[in-house]
Amino acid sequence: MSWLWAGVIAAAVLSFAQKWIGYQVPPGVLEEPRIARVTSLLPVALLGALVATQAAADGQQLMADARLPALAVAALLLALRAPFLVVVIAAAVVAALCRALGWG
């Protein structure tokens, strides 16, 4: 067995253990106001980090290419409460235009 497979198995066991420990937490702890507020904001923070990573990084380097203006347009349209399909199409058009102009 290689080190890679040992790492994969260790990660799987740790993930399972983490999930099992989560189920062992008493419901009273999770219903505490501060804990409930933090757990409701965690998905937003994780999704924001994922979007930022995908929009501004290429491997281990920061990149400023066509994805950033597309993300800015999408954020603006979301702030204006545009329909999601309009947001996606507008961001794709901006990214395509930037790439057609040679940026990114």
RODO-2510 file (C-alpha; in nm, 4 decimals, decimal comma):
residues 104
     n   res          X          Y          Z
     1     m     0,0000     0,0000     0,0000
     2     s     0,1389     0,3365    -0,1006
     3     w     0,1434     0,6513     0,1128
     4     l    -0,1263     0,7968    -0,1098
     5     w    -0,3710     0,5183    -0,0275
     6     a    -0,2811     0,5386     0,3399
     7     g    -0,3617     0,9091     0,3277
     8     v    -0,6909     0,8459     0,1482
     9     i    -0,7949     0,5842     0,4027
    10     a    -0,6892     0,8060     0,6938
    11     a    -0,8895     1,0971     0,5497
    12     a    -1,1941     0,8731     0,5056
    13     v    -1,1710     0,7455     0,8632
    14     l    -1,1270     1,0984     1,0003
    15     s    -1,4218     1,2258     0,7947
    16     f    -1,6422     0,9449     0,9214
    17     a    -1,5307     1,0056     1,2809
    18     q    -1,5988     1,3780     1,2487
    19     k    -1,9480     1,3113     1,1177
    20     w    -2,0159     1,0570     1,3923
    21     i    -1,8998     1,3012     1,6598
    22     g    -2,1345     1,5610     1,5134
    23     y    -2,4286     1,3282     1,5631
    24     q    -2,3287     1,2719     1,9266
    25     v    -2,3687     1,6396     2,0199
    26     p    -2,6807     1,6858     2,2354
    27     p    -2,9580     1,8880     2,0634
    28     g    -2,9593     2,1380     2,3511
    29     v    -2,6073     2,2473     2,2621
    30     l    -2,6985     2,3066     1,8974
    31     e    -3,0078     2,5074     1,9912
    32     e    -2,8050     2,7591     2,1929
    33     p    -2,8448     3,1005     2,0186
    34     r    -2,4754     3,1652     1,9581
    35     i    -2,4129     2,8138     1,8253
    36     a    -2,7244     2,8325     1,6051
    37     r    -2,6088     3,1669     1,4607
    38     v    -2,2595     3,0343     1,3864
    39     t    -2,3871     2,7145     1,2270
    40     s    -2,6300     2,9112     1,0094
    41     l    -2,3470     3,1339     0,8797
    42     l    -2,0908     2,8593     0,8204
    43     p    -2,2287     2,7477     0,4800
    44     v    -2,2254     3,1087     0,3569
    45     a    -1,8645     3,1536     0,4659
    46     l    -1,7564     2,8248     0,3108
    47     l    -1,9339     2,9010    -0,0177
    48     g    -1,7812     3,2491    -0,0252
    49     a    -1,4351     3,1048     0,0270
    50     l    -1,4938     2,8532    -0,2496
    51     v    -1,6090     3,1241    -0,4920
    52     a    -1,3129     3,3474    -0,4050
    53     t    -1,0708     3,0616    -0,4513
    54     q    -1,2168     2,9609    -0,7855
    55     a    -1,2351     3,3201    -0,9131
    56     a    -0,8975     3,4534    -0,8101
    57     a    -0,6629     3,1576    -0,7969
    58     d    -0,4922     2,9353    -1,0490
    59     g    -0,3151     2,6539    -0,8740
    60     q    -0,1226     2,8203    -0,5944
    61     q    -0,1021     3,1636    -0,7591
    62     l    -0,3415     3,4550    -0,7477
    63     m    -0,4722     3,5460    -1,0929
    64     a    -0,6640     3,8465    -1,2224
    65     d    -0,8337     3,7299    -1,5389
    66     a    -1,1810     3,7311    -1,6956
    67     r    -1,3328     3,5586    -1,3934
    68     l    -1,3004     3,8619    -1,1656
    69     p    -1,5089     4,1050    -1,3797
    70     a    -1,7648     3,8272    -1,4283
    71     l    -1,7805     3,7753    -1,0523
    72     a    -1,8163     4,1505    -0,9972
    73     v    -2,1063     4,1668    -1,2444
    74     a    -2,2702     3,8667    -1,0798
    75     a    -2,2337     4,0213    -0,7341
    76     l    -2,3799     4,3497    -0,8579
    77     l    -2,6771     4,1795    -1,0193
    78     l    -2,7357     3,9692    -0,7083
    79     a    -2,7305     4,2870    -0,4987
    80     l    -2,9939     4,4288    -0,7347
    81     r    -3,1963     4,1084    -0,6840
    82     a    -3,1855     4,0061    -1,0483
    83     p    -3,3136     3,6570    -1,1352
    84     f    -3,0498     3,3874    -1,1024
    85     l    -3,0595     3,2969    -1,4713
    86     v    -2,9928     3,6606    -1,5645
    87     v    -2,6995     3,6670    -1,3215
    88     v    -2,5451     3,3537    -1,4701
    89     i    -2,5914     3,4661    -1,8303
    90     a    -2,4589     3,8172    -1,7643
    91     a    -2,1518     3,6820    -1,5853
    92     a    -2,0865     3,4381    -1,8700
    93     v    -2,1218     3,7158    -2,1284
    94     v    -1,8804     3,9403    -1,9371
    95     a    -1,6270     3,6596    -1,9049
    96     a    -1,6615     3,5780    -2,2753
    97     l    -1,6189     3,9432    -2,3734
    98     c    -1,3115     3,9786    -2,1550
    99     r    -1,1605     3,6662    -2,3047
   100     a    -1,2474     3,7819    -2,6587
   101     l    -1,0662     4,1067    -2,5849
   102     g    -0,7606     3,9077    -2,4811
   103     w    -0,7843     3,9378    -2,1036
   104     g    -0,7677     3,6032    -1,9386
***
